């Protein structure tokens, strides 16, 4: 794609959204796109009365590195920048690119949504971003940081900075930290020294991390807190097992705002599933989406889910698991949750 020519053609036309994902774009293209992040009134050929700059930019799955990130960062740092949504996932930005963009966020006040998933930052890049959001930026509301390249041990420095960010930042409402290799100790740090200090986060994705049964105690502590405002919680693909599931079930009466709950593929057995489903039916009035496929359903949990679906109805509860009755016994089948 001739992105440089495209950007020249768009000068002064003030597009609100530009999607250039999956195009093998490199740093030259990123520099050209960065020019469009300036309000079109800055261009000599801008149309009369055109003052709105680019609002949404998607550049995922390209070949942009730290050099291209530097150009985007320069544009982000300008006071005239109007960009609200930036998607850079699946680009090899590395620590240098993430750090440069983090520094730009110290000056930017327009950006609301930032996707850094699969951009190859290590501890250095993640910490630089956490420091910026803890001490400088109060406009970003959504951060996606899936699959950072964090070492298994030690994780203390990284999780301490992330927890400090969560404790200090009152604006961040969505945080994705899936596939980060986080352990039970890291979860404890994030909960006790971050999420419990300030209840701003409403959407939390911790899926596919290295939590085990001890994670249930930390999740229970989080969900039992009166300051917890979570509406969307994704813990899928974590080896929670029955022990953690029972801890989570015990705290569900406190989760009155929970709307979307994903515990799919968590190695939970019949006992844990039955407790979770029963508690959800009694204590989570706003629950609209429930994902449990990939766990070990048995007779008790199948019966509990069948009763819950009868109580809520198809429109009242969207699930990735449905029930059907054979010879008087409820059985389980997978279905598309549509979300």
HELIX and SHEET records of a PDB file:
HELIX    1   1 UNK A    3  UNK A   10  1                                   8    
HELIX    2   2 UNK A   27  UNK A   36  1                                  10    
HELIX    3   3 UNK A   40  UNK A   42  5                                   3    
HELIX    4   4 UNK A   66  UNK A   77  1                                  12    
HELIX    5   5 UNK A   94  UNK A  105  1                                  12    
HELIX    6   6 UNK A  123  UNK A  135  1                                  13    
HELIX    7   7 UNK A  156  UNK A  168  1                                  13    
HELIX    8   8 UNK A  184  UNK A  190  1                                   7    
HELIX    9   9 UNK A  191  UNK A  195  3                                   5    
HELIX   10  10 UNK A  215  UNK A  224  1                                  10    
HELIX   11  11 UNK A  241  UNK A  251  1                                  11    
HELIX   12  12 UNK A  252  UNK A  254  5                                   3    
HELIX   13  13 UNK A  270  UNK A  283  1                                  14    
HELIX   14  14 UNK A  299  UNK A  316  1                                  18    
SHEET    1   A11 UNK A  17  UNK A  19  0                                        
SHEET    2   A11 UNK A  56  UNK A  58  1                                        
SHEET    3   A11 UNK A  85  UNK A  87  1                                        
SHEET    4   A11 UNK A 113  UNK A 115  1                                        
SHEET    5   A11 UNK A 142  UNK A 144  1                                        
SHEET    6   A11 UNK A 174  UNK A 176  1                                        
SHEET    7   A11 UNK A 203  UNK A 205  1                                        
SHEET    8   A11 UNK A 232  UNK A 234  1                                        
SHEET    9   A11 UNK A 260  UNK A 262  1                                        
SHEET   10   A11 UNK A 289  UNK A 291  1                                        
SHEET   11   A11 UNK A 318  UNK A 319  1                                        
SHEET    1   B 2 UNK A 321  UNK A 326  0                                        
SHEET    2   B 2 UNK A 329  UNK A 334 -1                                        
END                                                                             
